[in-house]
Amino acid sequence: MGPTDARELLERARTALAPDPGANRTVPLVERGEAGPGLLLALALEERAVVAADRRAFLRLAERAAGMPRCAAYYAELARGEEVAAERLEHFVRAAEGLTGGTPETRGGGDGGQGYEPRPGCQAYPAFVAWLALNAAPAGTVLALAANFSAWGGYCARIAQGLREHYGLDDTACGFFDLFAGPSPEHEETVLAAVQEWSDAGRIDEAAVRTHGRLLLSYEAGFWDALLDGR
């Protein structure tokens, strides 16, 4: 089978792996201002763990894709993005902790979340990303991740709007979500270049993309459910 256009492959993956619009019960609560401060703090602290884990996974994928420079560049860009995200996230941690008053029942404790115990349901997602980094073909993983990031970006836009409108958080506190919410033409070009590289090499495995993408989608949904249900 000859090379396939990268944009066609990417759009096909995004369409096939789009989440059910009504499946996420947590984001609408933030969007409407109905999420309690404890839930916001849990979101902040769970994301702290996710960001740290994903950064290491992306660096590993970049190493494993060393023979495919555009693919390696994509993962290196993702890792750098997680570094920026980690810095911005700390502003949201402090803002969320301020909303709770650092009360013990939030398990934030007023100490920046140092005593917080991550929820298994929330950390299944980064655990699977780490599995991909160790076991999956870096080339095909590009599509599965890119499709998932599309849904994540939409969630971030809605959360940022809700935090501003209903919780009085400023641009600094919302910066973590703003980072992922807006479309980035430069990032899109990096994705397309990586996808085209492995398509040109004849290394398309759309069955693996669907499997990895479906699992990412499921673990992403589990993250939001665990936040709401405390699992």
C-alpha positions, 0 to 999 in steps of 0.5 A: 500500500502506498503512502496516504495523505497525512491530513486524511489519516489524521482526520480519519483518526479524529473522527473515529476516536471522537468521544461521546459528547455526553459521556463526560459528566465532570467538565459540564459541572465546571463549565456551569460553576457547579463543581465544588472546590474540592473537585477543582483541587483534585483536578489540579493535583491529579493533573500534576501527576499526569503531566510529570508522567506524560513528559517522561513518556514523550521523552522515551517515545522521542528516543525510540523514534530517533530513526524518524526525525519528524516523528522524534521532533513531534514527541520532543515538542510534546515533552517541552509542552509538558514542561510549560504545562507543569509551570502553569499548572502550579498557579491553578493548584494554588488558586484551587487550594485557595478556593477550598481554604486548604481544608483537610477534607479536600486532602490538599491540606493547604500544603500545595497538595503534598499529602494528596493520594492520587486516584487510580482511576485518574492515573490509569491514563498516564499509565497507559501512555507510559505503556505506549512509550515502552511497547507501541510503535512510536510512529502509529502512536502519533495518530492515537495521541493526536486524536485524543488531544483533540478531545482534551483541547475541547475540554480545556477550553470549556473548563477555562471559560467556567473557571473565569465566569463562575470561580473568578480565576484570572488568566494566570490561574487558567493558563494551564487550560489555555495552553491546550485550549486554542488551536496551534497551527504550528503544532498541527504542522508538526503532527502532520509532518510526523504522520506523513513521515511514517506513511511515506515509509509504509509503516501504517497500522491503522488497526493498532491506531484504533486499538491504542486510540480506543484505550486512550479514549476509555482511560480519558473518560475514566479520568473524569469519572474518577474525579467525580466519583472519588475512585 
